[in-house]
């Protein structure tokens, strides 16, 4: 029986179906999916492991071609890349503050509530309130996209109704407080 070289299997599979592995999927199933992409579907009367083992020569040849191509392109192997330090949570937050997913974070919801308590639920531009049917928003005076360091600063927040907030947009820096 041929020796199973996991690095070649991984290289071949990643080249065909990407880097992310599917949860609860065996290595053999992933390799079978990659083989199927090369026009070699798994026969109904054989197991995934047997199919992979019977195609090892093909897999190794394809993995070797990939290695040769990477060398020609002078793309460094992962082991040759410099080790990077882990990014701190604050640095990671600074990169993500301009995305809509930021508005679902606990940190944003906490500072949003602080602003509502500090200023009350009244539009600082037109005076509308929830009692008059207005939907209230907590607005960044200096936009998150341009000033990511101020995204969680309560002093950069103001209360606006939906209409005023939408009209202000992220290009206007008017402080209505």
N, C-alpha and C positions, 0 to 999 in steps of 0.2 A: 504494500500500500504506500502511496506517495505521502511525503511529509506535508502537512498543512502549514503553509506560511501565511500567518495572519496578516502581516504587513502588506503582502501582495493582494490579499483578498480585500483589505480595507481600501487600498489605493484604487483598485479596480472599481469597487462599489461606489466610492465617493466620486470617481470620475463620471459615473453613469447616472447616479440618482442624487447627487449632492452630498453635503457634509452632515446634514442632520439625520440622525437615525430615528426611526419611528418607534414610539414607545411600545414595549411588549412585543417587539418583532425580533426573531432570532437572526443571528448572523447569516445563517443559511438562507432564510427567507429573503433577506436583503440582497444577497448575492444572486439568488434566483431572479429577483426583480431586475437586477442589473443585466443578467444574461438575457432576460426577456426583451430588454431594450435593444439588445444586439441581435434580436431575431431568433433567439433560442429559448422558446417557451418550455416550461417544465412539463414533461409528459405526465399524463394522469396516473400511470402505473408505477411511478417511482417517487421516492421521498426527496425532499429538498436537499438533505445532506448527501444522498447518493448522487443526485444530479450535479451538485457542486463538485463532489469528488471526481466524478467522471469527466468534468470539464476543467480540471485544474490546469492542464497544459495550456488551454486557451486563455484562461484567466491570467496565468503567469506571463504569457507572451504579451497580452494587452497591458498588464501592469508594467512590464519592462519597457514597452513602447512609450508609455506615459512618462516613466522615469527618464528615458532618453530625450523626449521632447522637452521636459523641464530643464534638463541639463543644457540643451541647445539654447533655450530661452534665458538661461542663466538665472532661473528662479531659485532662490535658496530653499533648502529643505527646512522644515520647521525647527529642527535641532540647531540649525545655523543662525536662526534669528535671535537677536538680543532679547534677553529676559526683560519683561516690563514689570514695573511695580503695579500692585493692585491700585485701582482708581478708588479714591475715597468717595463716600456717598455724596458729599457736598459737590465735588467736581462732576460726578455723574448727573446730579440734579441740574447743575448749570447747563449741561448740554441738552437736557430734555425739556427745559421750562417753556420753550416756544411751541411744543407739541400739545395737542388737545388732551393727550393722556395725562399730562401734568395736572389738569383740572380735576382728575379723579384721585389724586394722591391725598394721603392723610395730612401731609404737611400743608398743602394748599387749603384743604377744607378747614383745618384748624385756624390758620391765619385769616381766612375768609370770615369765620365766625367771630374772631376778635374784632375785625373791622365793623361787622354788623352791630356788635355790642357797643363799640366805641362811638359810632356815628348814628346808629338807629336806621330803621328801614324806610328812609325818605330820600328821594332823588335829590342830589345836591345841585342839579342843574335846573330842573323844572318844578321841583317840589312834589311830584307825584308820590303816592304811597300805595301799599297793597289795598288799603281801604277804598281807593279810587279805581281799583282794578289793575294797577300797574304791577308788572313783574319786575322784581328788583334784581340787579346784578352788582357784583363787586368788581370794580374796574381798576386796572393798573394805570395810574396816571402816566408813568413812563412805561411804554410797552415792554412786555417780557422779551420779545424778540430782540430789541435793541439794548435792553438793560437787564440781562438775565440775573445779575447779582441782586436786583431789587424785587425779584419775583415773589419773595416771601417776606418782604418788609412791609409791615402794617402802615408805615408812614407814606408808602407809595400807593395806597389804596383809597378809593372813594366809592360811595354808593351812588349808582345811577339806575334809572329805570331802563328797561330793555331798549326802548326807542332811543333814548339819549346815548346809551352805551354803543348801540349799533351805529348811530350817526357819528359818534366820536371816532370810532375805528381805532386802529393801532398806529395811525399816522399823526394823530393830534395828541398833544401833551397838556391840554388845558386842565388846570387844577380847579375844580368847582367847589372845593371845600371853603 
